[in-house]
Every structure is written in C-alpha cells, then in structure tokens.
Amino acid sequence: MDAPTGTVKADSSGLRAISIGAAGPVGAEFREAFIAAFDEASAWLVSRTAPLERRVHLTRRSIKRLRAMLRLLKPSYGQKIAPINAALRDAARALSGARDAAVVRQTLNKLRKKAATRAENDAIEKLLSLLPEEKAAPPGHAMGEAKSLIATARRVLATLHLHENHALTNNIIEGYVAIYRKGQKGLHASEENPTTDGLHEWRKAVQDRRYAAQLFRADWPESSEAPAKALGTLSDLLGVDHDLAMVADFLEQVGEDEQLDFVECRALLTLVNRERVKRREKAFALGHELYGSKTGKIRKKWSDWASIRQKATNASAKPEPA
C-alpha cells in the first residue's frame, strides 16, 4: 500500500485520529484508512522522538485498531483476512515483553491511595518487593520481528483489492453488527457470571466497537453523539478490572508460597475485590446504555445510512448539464 494522501490529526493519547469521510466511495475511504493505520503502527516502531515504552504501547494500540478494522471486513473476505489477523496478533505478542509485571506494579502503586489500613499498606509494599525486575521494553529482536510481521500483514492486505461495490458496504454493516452483537452478549454473560476471562473478552468487543466508532466518526449513523468516548470509558473500566485481577492472581501465588502472611493476604484481597466491584457496577450500568438497542435496530440504522450515502455518491458522480 502507498502512503496516505490525506491529513491525519492526533488524538489526546498520541494515536492518530483516522476516520472515513462523510462522503465518497466506502471502499476507497477504507483503503485510505488502512494505509494511515499501517503507517501509524510502523512509524511508532521506528520513532526516535518518543520513549521506548510509549512507542511499544502506541504500536500495540495501533495493531488493535487494525484488527478491529479487519473484523469489519470479515463478511466480505472471510478466511482471506486470517493470515493478516494472525500476523498482527503475533506482532502484538512479540511486543508484550514483561508487561504483566509492569501492570501489577502500576496497579499496586495506584492501590496505595485506596489503602485504608496498615495491613493493606504493608501487603502492598511487600508485594511490590516480590515482583520480578521490570524490563524497560522488549529486546531489539522482538521489535524487528514485530516490524516484519506488520509489513507482512500490509502486503497481504494489499492483495485483497478493496473495490467499491454495494456488497462491500453491506458486508461492512454486517461486520459492525457482529461486533455489536458480541459486545451485547459479553455484557449479558458477564452480568450473569462475572469471570475474569469473560470480562476480558467483553472488553475486547467493546474496544472493537470503539475503533469502529472512531473510524466512522464523521458519518456516524447511530443516535449517540459521542459513542467513541463512552466506549473508551467502558473499556477503561474493564481494563482496570483486569489489572486488579492480575494483582489478585499474583497475590494468590505469593500466598501459596507463604511469602505473605494470612492477614496481609486477606487485607489486600479485600481491597482488590472492593475496587473490582466498584468498576464492574459502573461498567454494567454504562454497558446497558451502550448496548440497549436490539441488533435489528442497529442494522436498520446502518442500512439507512448506506442508502443515503450511496445516493449522495451517485449524485456526485453524475455529469453536470452542459
């Protein structure tokens, strides 16, 4: 794919804001969006202006956005996108490094502000001392591997030829409906049985919808005026829950090894569970706001959007009378 032709603005986090225009052929707009998104992922890997940790973080976020965009194309291309998705997944894994230990350390530092008893504070300090040494970033060979995998994904995507046609637009709609349905099911399943894995899967579906909302921000068919922001808030709530779950897992591990006494373990686990309940309650309430519509209603809104957009495209293509 060639370099993007349009101007791409940056959002507050540093990740560039990439969106489909409010008019014009969807296939061509999608192609330009993919070009910009791949450029984004590649640029952060080789950047010399940002700290290495931030480069890795934003590259991983860029990869997540690319995989969400691919899911919108799944009804059109099916298994043809599987090798692209696999290459991007492996690139993200190559960059994971010692991320788990870093997440636990950051979460424990945040829990310090919530600790109300000496036992909680003592447990946090002791747990921090038991964490393995934090590595600043993945080794150089991992960065090179990620760069190669992203380039491979880009080359394979270029062979798909995103031609403009009515079927492509309809299939993108079905791809979005599938993303919405997965998030809706994740909400209901997590409310019924809030497991860590289930909540994490729900979060991934929420993130996919968030990236879709960002992609179509200029021409969003649904009623919510700021879906990307609300979906970002929901994703953050579920992300904190997952981080707290990682602390609980590490706490269980050191408890089994008797590196923390029973009182300290119980005190910190109570604090962790209390904070998780708070995040879940907020997440479920917001989830019902964002996933309250039936999928049929969502599909109808997007189908109406496609019809209006197609008419506008056809009208702009007609030659002006002499």
N, C-alpha and C positions, 0 to 999 in steps of 0.2 A: 504493500500500500504506500501511496505517496504521502508527503507532508500535508497537514491540514491547510486549507485555504482561508478559513475564517479566523476571526479573533476569538480567543478563549479567555474569559476572565477567571480569576482565582476566588474561591470562597474563603471564609474566615479561617478555615483549618489549613489552608495552603493547597488543597487539592483543587485543580481547575474545574470550573463550572462548565460542563459540556451539556448542550441541550439540542433537541430537534427544533427547527424553526417552525413558526406558526403557519407557514405556507410552503408549498413546494412538494415535489415527489418524496414520499416517505423513504423509499429505497435509497435515493441519493443522499438524503439527510442522514439516514442511518449509517451509510458508508462513511460520511464525513465525521460522524460522531465516533465511530470505531477508530478512524485514523487518529483523531485527537486523543482518545483514551489510551491507545497503544503508545503514542508519543509521550503521554504523561507517565506511564509506567516505566518506559525506557529512560526517560530524562531523569527521573529521581534516582535510578540506579547509578548513573554516572555523574550526578551533580557534585560539584566541588564547593558549593556555597552553603550547604546545609550540613548539620551534624549527622554522622553516620546513622545513629539511632532513628532520627527523624526521616532520613532517606528510606530506611527499611520500612518504617511504619507507613509512609505515604505510598511506597511501592505496593505494599500488601493491600492497602485500601484501593489503589488503582486496579489491582488484579480482581478484587471483589466486585468492583463496578463492571469490569469487562465480563466476568462470569454471569452477572445479573443480566447484562445486555444479551449475552448468548442465550439465556433462558427465554427471552422474548422471541428469539428466532427458532426455538426448538420445534414448534409445529410445522415450520416451513422446511427445515433441513434435517430434522431427526438425528440419526446417528452420524451425519456428516460433521456435526459440531463436537462429537465426543472427543476426538483427538485434540481439538483446540482447548476444550474444557480441561482435559487431563494434563496438558502441558502447562496451563495456567495454575492448576491446582498444585502441581509438582513444584512450580516456581515459588509459590507462596510457602510451601513446606520447606524448601531449601533456605528460605529467609527466616524461618521460625527461631533458629538459634536456641538460646537459653531463655526463651520468652516466658515460660511457666514460672520460673524462679523470680523473674523480674516482676511479673504480675502479682505474685504473692507478696513480694517485698513492698510494692507500691500500695497494695490494698491494706496491708498491716500498718503502714505509715498513716494512711487515712483513718484507720480504725482508732488510732491513738486519740483523735479528737472526740471519739464517741465513748471511749472507755470511762466508766463512772466509778470503778472500784480499784483498789490496789491490786487485787488478784488479776483483774483484766489487764491492767498495765504491765504487771510482772510477766504475765503469759505472753503478751505481745513482744516485749523486749527479749525474752528467752527464745521465742520462735524466730525472731529476726536473726538472732545469733546462730541459729541452727541451719539457716538457709545456705545452700552452696554458694560459692563465689559467683558473682554476677559477671557474665561476659558482656562486653560493650556491644557487640554486634556479631553476625555470622562471619566465619572466616572468608578470606578472599575467594577461595574456590567455590564457595556457595553462592557468592554474588555473581561470579562468572557463569555458574550453572543456571541461575535464575535469568540472567540476561539472555543466554542461549535459548532457554525454554520459551521466553516471551517472544523472541524473534521467530522461533518455530511456529508458535501459535498464530502470529501475524501472517506468516507466509501461507499457512493452511487456510486461514480466513479469506485471504485474497482470492483463493480459488473458488470460493462459493459464488462470486458474482451476484451481488445484491441488486438484481434487476427490479425495476419498478413495475409492479402489476397489482391488480386488485387482490389476488390470492395472498401476496406477501403482507399487505395491510391487514387483511382478515386474520392471518395466522399470527401476526404480532399481537392482535387483540386477544386471540386465544392463549398466547403465551402469557400475556398480562393476567388474564382471568385465572390461569393455572397458578400463577404466583400469588394472586389474591386469595384463591381458594386454599392454598397451602397455609397461608398465614391465618386464615379464619379457622381452619381445622387445628392449627397449632395452638391458638387461643383456647378453644374449647377443650382440647386434650390436656393442656397444661392446667386449666382450672380444675378439671376433674381429678388429675393426678400430676401434681407439680414436681416432676422429676428433673434433676439437673440436665440430663440429656434431652428431655422433651422441651424444656425451656430454651436450651441452646439451639435446637432445631427450629423452634418458633422464631427465635431472634434472626436466624439466617434468612427465613422467609420474609421477615419484616425488613431486613436490610435490602433484599432484592426489590421489594416494592418501593422502598425509599429511593433507590437508584433509578427505578423507572419513573418515579415522580419527578426527580431532578432532570431526567432526560427529556421529559415532556412538559417541563415547567412553563414553557412559552405557550402551550396549547393544551392545557390540562382539561379533560372532559368531565371530571367528577366535581361534586359540589364543594368539597373542601378547598379553601383558598390557599392554605399552606400545608399541604399533605407531607411534603418532604421534611419540614421542620418537626411536625408532630411525630412522624415515623422515626425521625432521628432521636427524639426524646424517648420514645418507646424502646428503641434499640439500645440506647444508653442505660435505661433502667434494667433491661435484661442482661446487658453486658456486666453491670455491677454485680447482679445476682450471680452470674457465672464466676466472676472473680472471687466473690465471697465463698462460693462452693469450692474453689481451688484451695482457699485458705483452710476450709473445713477438712478437705482431704489430707492436706499436709499435717494438720493438727491431729487427725486420726493416726497418721503414720508415726509421728513422733510420740504419740500417746502409747501406741502399741510397743514401741521401743523403750518405753519408760524414760524418755528424755524430758518429759514434762510430768509433773505430779497430777493427781486426780483433780484436786481443787482448781489448779490453773487451767487444766483442760476444760473442765466443766464451765468455768467462768468465761473463757474466751469463746467456747462453742455457743453459750447462751447469747453472748453479744453478737456473734456472727448470724445466728438464726434470727435474732430480733431485727437486725438490719435487712436480712433477706425478706422477711415477712413484709416490712415496710415497702421495699421495692416491688415485690410481687403485687401487693394491693394496688399500688399506683399503676403498675403495668396492666393489670387486668381491667381496671377502670378505663384507661386510655385505649386499650385494645378493643373494648366494646364500642367506643366512639369511632374507631378507625375501621372496624370490621363488622359494623352493624348491618350493612346492606347485603341482600342476597346476591349471589353471583349472577343471576339472570338480569338483575337491575344494573349491575356493573357492566355486563356485556352489552346491554341496550344503550347505555350512555356512550360507550366506546364505538359502537356501530353507528350511532347517530353522528358522532364526531368524524368517523371515517367518510361517511356520505357527504357531509358538509365540506370536508377538506378536499374530497375528490371533485366535487362540483367547482370549488374555487380553483383547483389546479386545471381542470378542463377549460374553465372560462378564461384563465390567464394564457392558455395555450392557443386560443382562437386568434387568428389574424385580425387586426383592426380593419374596418371597412375603408376602402380607398376614398 
